[in-house]
Amino acid sequence: MSAASPTKSEYTACLVIIGNEILSGRTQDANLQYLAKKLGEWGVRLKEVRVIPDIEETIVGTVNAVRAAFDYVFTTGGIGPTHDDITAEAIAKAIGVKLVVHRETFRKMEAVYKPGEFNAARQKMCYIPEGGTVIENAVSIAPGFQIGNVFVLAGVPSIMRAMTDTLRNRLVGGAPILSRTVSVHLAEGVIADGFAALQNKYPAIDMGSYPFYRAGRFGTSLVLRGTDPASLERAHGELVALVRGLGAEPVPEPAEEGKKA
């Protein structure tokens, strides 16, 4: 799938996190949440996330599978200068093209290094699959790239976020995905039946419950996500009435604490 259709009602995405360091537990992924929130704001639903190792055949097979199944595919990790940064080569192999030097990037990177410092390892970051376009960032010169519906981003969180922020005008999305949360000091089992009935009444709204433990008390955060503001507000109102009917009052989310009503 090379591009999203402008007539679609829903646009979907998959994130492929590439890196042995993620799978080993040495590094904690810090990119998923940022990308998911951005895509939601842009009307694109992140439907699936896969974490895979730095193995060429795994990257090739995974990318080919998901780029056919989703409107957009995003990868993070593996585009640096070291031997284990093999994402660009693997993506090129998946698409069926060769890697070529991006001359403008080469000139920009060469200009910032002292003579003799722009070695082969650093030059490696100037190569992208033939037919691709670079994804620039405000943190470093070495780019990511887009080819078809595949967007290849850095794994370093600050660089990944800078790259992501440049993509808004490249993506076709639907209505922004809105959310409302009702948190209560009730166990999931107490509210489960009423919450299920509410979900059945509003099938177009994604509803989920998430237990929490804060300030020595257990509770549940009930999250509603949808694209229609009016139905979302109605469902939210009914949810508040539901928890009050069970003898509880909504409590502030941590980010809301201290704010005036």
N, C-alpha and C positions, 0 to 999 in steps of 0.2 A: 504494500500500500504506500504509494509515493506521496500522497497529500490528502488532507482531510477535505471532504465535500462540504461546500458552503450551505448545503441544504439539510445537513444532519441535525437532529435534535439533541444528540448526545455525542460528545467527543471524549475519547478514552486515551489513557496513557499507561505505559508500563515503565518502571524504573529498574534498571539492571545495575546493581552495585558490584563492581569488579575489584577483587583484592584478596589475596591470601591473608593479609593482616586483619581484615574484618572477620573472616571465618575462624581465624585462630584466637580471636578475642583480644589480641594485642591493641587493636584500634577500635574505638566505638564510632559507628557511623553517625555523623552529625548533619547529613544532607537531606535525608528523607523528609523530615518534618518541614524544612524550608521549601522544598520543591512542591510537596503536597499542598501546602497553603497557597503558594503562588498559583499553581494550576487551578485550584478551586476558585480563586479570585478571577481567573481568566476563563472560567467556564469549561474547564477540562477535568474530567474525573480520573484520578490515579486509581486504577483498578487492580494493579498487581505489582509486586516488588519481588525481584529475585536477587539473591546474593550468590555470586559465583567466583571461582578461583581464577588466578592468572594463568589459564591454560587455553591455548589458541583454539583448539577444537571445541572446547566448551563455550567460549565466547562466540565463535562462529555459529554454532548450532543454536545457542540461546537467542542471539540477535536475529537470526533468520526466522526463528519461530515467532518471536514476539512482534517483529516489524510487519508481519503478515496479519497479525491478530488485533493490533491496536492502531489507532490513528497516529499516535506519537510514541516513540521510544526514547528514553533518556538513559545514558550510561554515565557513571561516575567512576573515576580512578583509572590509572594505568596509562596516562599520557605524558609522563615525565621523561627524564633523560636516562634512566638506568635500564639495565638489561631486562628487568622484570616488567617494564612498562611496554606492554605489547598490544594495548587496545587498538591503536591506530592501524597496525598491521592486520590485526584480526578483523576489524570492521571492513577494511578494504577487501580482504579475502571473502568475507560474507557477502559483500555487494558484488564482487566479481570485477574489481578494478585494481589498478596498481597505485602505490603510494607515489606522490609527486611533491616536490618542494614548493611551498608557497612563497614566491619570490619576495613579496612585500614584507611578509613576516621575517624572512631571512635577513632582509636589509635592516629592518627595525632592530632585530636582536643583535645583529653584528655591530650595529652602531653603539650599543650600550656597554659592550665588553671592551676591555683593554686588548691591544694586539696580542694574539696568541691564546686568549682565554676562550674564544668562541670555538670550542673544540667539537669533535664529532658527536659527543654525547649531547651537547646543547643544540647542535644543528638538527639532531633527531626530532626535536620538538617543532620544527618548521615543516614537517612533512604531514600531508593530509591525503585522504583518498582522492583520486582523480575525479573531478566533477563536484567535489564538495566545496562548501564555503566556510570561511572561518567564523568562529564565535569569539569575539574579542572580550577583554575584561579590563577593568580599571586598576587591577592589582598588579598584574604582571603582563609582559608582552606575549609570552607563549600562549597561543590560542587553543580553544576547543574547535570543534567543527561540526557542521551539519551535512549529511548526505541523505537525500530523500527525506523520509520521516524519522531518521535517526539523528539524535542530538548527543554529541559526545562532550562531556564536561569533565573538568578536573575533579580530583578527589579531595584536595585541600579545601576545607569549608569556605574560607574567605574568598578564594578564587572561584569556586563553584557558584557561590551566591552572586558574585559580580557577573559571571557569565550568564546565569539564569536571568538576571535583571535585564539583559539585553534582548531577551527572546520574545517579549510581549507582542511585538508587531510581526513576528514570524508565525504565530500560532493562530489558527481559527478556532474559536471556542463558542460555546453556547452561553446561556445566561449564567451569571456568577452563582456559585454555590454558597448559599447562606446557611448559617447555623444559629441555633438557640440552645441554651443549656439550662436545665433545672437541676440543682443539686439539693439533696435532702438527707437528713439523718434517718434514713430508712434502709433496711436490708433489701437486696434485690428480690428476694423471695416474697416480700410483703407487697411489692408493687408490680410484680411480674404479670399477673393476670390483667390488671387494668391497662398496663403499658402495651401488652399484646393486642388488646382490643383497640387501643388507639392506633396502633400500627395498621391493623386491618381496616380501620376507617380512613386512614390517609396512606394508601399504598405508594404514592409517589414521593413520600418523605422517608428518607433513611433514618431509622431510629435505633439507638444503641444505649445500653446501660453499662456503666463502668464504676465498680466499687472503689472507694477511697478510704484512707485513714488519715485524718488530720486533727491535730490538737487533741489527741487522745480519744477521738470518736470515729466510729465507722459510719459510712454513708454511701450513697450512690449518686453519681452524676448521670443524668438522663439527657442525651444529646439528640437533637433533631436537625437534619440537614436536608435542604431542598432548594429549588430554584424559584418557586413561586412565593413571593413575600406574604401575600394574603393568606394562603392556606397554611403557611408556616406559623403565622401569628395566631390563627385559629387553633391550630394544634397545640401551640405553646400555651394558650389560655386554658384549653381543656386539660393539659397536663398539670398546670398549676392547680386547677380545681380538683384534679384527681388526688394529688398528694395532700392537699388540705383536707379532702374528705377522709384521708387515712390518718388524720391527726398530726400532720407535719407541716412545717413552713419551709419554703425554699431558703437556702443559705447562700451567701455570696461565694462565687468562685474566688480562688486566691488572688487573681489579678484585680478583682473587683472590691476586695476588702479595703475599707478605709474611704471608699468613694461615697459621696452623698447620694441619697436616693432621689 
